[in-house]
C-alpha cells in the first residue's frame, strides 16, 4: 500500500488539488487496488471448498456429484438464488439455472460455468454430462425426491449412485469468515430485540410482537433465519410454539426464539424475560436452566463426546427435580439453522475445531411455564467461544431479566 501511495504522490495532479481532495483521491485509488484482492480471496475460498468436496467424491467412487440442496449449491458456487443445481467434476463447477437467475449467477459465481436451462433439470444435466468423457459415474444427493432421482436416471446415460452428507461434512467446520458472518447475525438480532422491547405493552399479542421483531430485523437490511417464536405465559411450554392471539398480561413471562440470516449465515438465540413480578418457582426454574447451559458450555471443546455433553446439561435439570427436556441440547448452525453436528444422545460423534453449535437446554411444564436459554458457540482448539455473547444491550447478563412496561 505504501508503494501505491508513493506512485500517487508523483502524479502531476497532486500539485493541482487541495489536501482534502487529494486525500479522497488516494482513498479511491487504494480501494481500486484493494478491491480485487477481496474478490480473489472469495474465489480461493470457493476453490478450496470444491477441492475438498472433489476428494470426497472421488473417495466415494464417483467422478462427479450433482447438488440439488440450495445451501449446498450456494456453498460451492457462491450463488444465493433459488431453483438451481450444481455439477461438480474435479475442479470444474457448472451451475444449471434459468433465465430468472442468469444475470445474478454471472456476477456471483466467478468459478462456475453458468448454463441457462430451457427444459427440465434432468435433460439439461444429461446434455452437460454427455459432453464430458471423464464422467462415468455420478453421485446424486440422497435428499432429492424419488421423482427427481428417477428423472435423472432416465436421462443421464452414466451410472448413478446416491450420496449422503458429502457437502455437509465439508460445511460442518466453519472458516473465520463464516464465523464472523454468524457473529454479525447475532449482533443484528440483538439490536432488533433492543428496538422491539420498548414496543412491548400489556394487551399486545404474541403474533403482533413477533411481527415487530421481524420488522426490526428487516430495517437492518437483513432477513429472519426462521419463523420467530414468541410465547407468552404457559404457551412457552411448547418448544416450537407458533405465535398466536394470546395477549401479554401485567405480570407475565415471555420466551423469544429468533435468528437473523446475514450473508447466508444464521444466528439462533433464545431468551426469556419476566414481565412485572415473576413467581418464585419461575425464577428457580430459570436459574436451573441457566446453570445447565453454563455447565454444558464449559464442557464444549474439541474432542468432547457429544452424548456426554448432552448428558451434562440434562443432569443439572434432573438433579434439581425438574422435568428434563426431550429435544437435544443443541445443533449445528451455519447456512442452515439446523445442520451437523446435532448435539444429542443419538449423535455418536465428537466435537471438532470449527464446529458452530447451539447450546439450548430447557424446562417445559405444560399449562404452567416454559424456559429455554440458547446461545451459539464456536468450538476452538482451547475450548470454545460464545458467538452470541451480548456486551452492548445486556441480553447476556446473568440472572432473569425483568421488564417494566
Secondary structure, 3 states (H helix, E strand, C coil): CHHHHHHHHCCHHHHHCCHHHHHHHHHHHHHHHHHHHHHHHHHHHHHHHHHHHHHHHHHHCCCEEEECCHHHHHHHHCCCCCCCEEEEECCEEEEEECCCCHHHHHHHCCCEEEEECCCCHHHHHHHHHHCCCCCCEEEEECCCCHHHHHHHHHHCCCEEEEECCHHHHHHCCCCHHHHHHHHHHHHHHHHHHHHHHCCCCCCCEHHHHHHHHHHHHHCCCCEECCCCEEEEHHHHHCCCCCCCCCECCCCEEEEEEECEEECCEECCEEEEEEECCCCHHHHHHHHHHHHHHHHHHHCCCCCCEHHHHHHHHHHHHHHCCCCCCCCCCEEECCCCCCEEEEECCCCCCECCCCCEEEECCEEEECCCEEEECEEEEEECCCCEEECCCCCCCCCCCCCCEEECC
